[in-house]
């Protein structure tokens, strides 16, 4: 993710929470070793279906977050 303005969509039980998407300003400076991702959507995903997982950034500091999805059919 590049520094600058971005939007974050946040949902709870499949519904957007009030105010989502949120405008955020990404700045450099982080500790990527503190970022954790876990949940059923990362353990066993299905094509064309919503997948649930959590990305925890507590203690990682300010910085960017990027996500890539790879797989095969």
PyMOL commands that set and color helices and strands:
alter all, ss='L'
color gray80, all
select helices_A, chain A and resi 32-34+40-43
alter helices_A, ss='H'
color red, helices_A
select strands_A, chain A and resi 4-8+11-12+15-16+22-26+36-38+54-56
alter strands_A, ss='S'
color yellow, strands_A
deselect
rebuild
show_as cartoon
